[in-house]
Amino acid sequence: MINERQYRRMMRKMGIKQEEMDVEEVILKMRDGRVFRVRSPSVMKVEAKGQSTLMVMGEIEEVSEGGDSFPEEDIALVMEQTGCTREEAVQALKEADGEPAEAIISLMSKK
C-alpha cells in the first residue's frame, strides 16, 4: 500500500500538481434548474498536461430549483401532504422559515 508521501512524490514525477483548497461550500447549478450544495467539501485542484480539474467530495444535498435553500425532502413532504405544486410548497416553506410542519399546516388551513 502506498502512503500519502509516496503518492505525492509519484504524482510530482508524472508532472501532476495537486493543491488542496480551503473551501467552505460548493454550489452546483445544473442546466435543468436543479441546484446541488456540497457541505463540508474536500476540494482538490489537480493540474496535469496544461489542464486544471477540481475534485469535489463531501455531503451532497439537492436544494430546490432557483437556489432556494430548502432540502428536496422537505419540499417533497409538503407537496405530498398537501397536494400543492412545487412553487406553492417552496413559498409556504419560505413563509414558515423552512419548517415543513408549519408549511403543511399553513397550506392545509387555506383549503
N, C-alpha and C positions, 0 to 999 in steps of 0.2 A: 504494500500500500504506500502511496506517495504522500508525504507530509506537505503541508502548505508551502513551506520554504522551497522544497524541491519543485513543487508545481510552479511557483512564481519564476524560479530560475529557468525552468524548461520553457515557459511561455516567453520569457525575455529572449531566449536563444532563437525562438521561432519568429521573433520580431513582433510579438503581440504585447501591447501595453495594456495594463489594466489599472483602473483607478476607481476606488470605492468612493461614492458620492454621498454626502451628508444631506439626505432628503427627508422631509417631514411627511409629505403626502404626494401621491401621483394621481392625476385625474386623466382618464381616457375618454374622449368624446368620439363615439362611433358615427359613421356617416348616416346610419339609420336613426339617429337621435338618441340612442341609449347612451348612458353615462356610467362609467365604472370608476370607483375610487379604490385605491390601494392604500390601506392604512399600515403604518409602521413598515414602510418598504425598505428593502435592501436593494440598492441600485448600484450596478457596476457598469462603468463605461469601459468598453473594450475597443481598442484601435488596432486594426490589422490591415495590411495592404492598402493603406490610404483611406480606409473607411472606418467610421465610428458606429458602434452599436451599443444600445443600452439594454442591459438585462435587468428586469424588474421582478422581484419576488416579494411576496407579502400577502396579507389578508385582503382578498378581493371582495368588494361589495358593489352590487349593482344599485345605482340610485335612479330615481325616476327621470323620465325624459325632460329635457330642458335644464338639467342640473339641479333640480330640487334635491335637498339633502335628506330625503326620506328613504329608508330601506325599501326595496322592492317588495319584501314580505309584508310590510305594513300597508302598503298601497293595495296589494292583492287581498289582504284580510278585510280592509274597509270595503273594497269593491264586492267581495264575496258576501259579506254580512248584510250589505245594504242594497245590492243590485244596482249601484250607481256606476257612472262612467269613470274612467281613469282620471279625467280632468276634475270631476266632482270630488273624487277621493283625495287628490292632491290638494285641492282648495280647502277641503274640510280639515285635512292634516295641518295645513298652514294656519287655519283659524284656531285649531286645537293645540298649537305649539308642538306638533309632532306626536301627540298622544293618540294612538289608534282607537282606544276605547271611547275617548271623548269625541273623536271624529265620527264614530259609528253612532253614538247617542245623538249627536247633533243632526246627522243626516236622517236618522230614523224619526226624529221629532218633527222634521219638515214634511214628512209624508202624511 
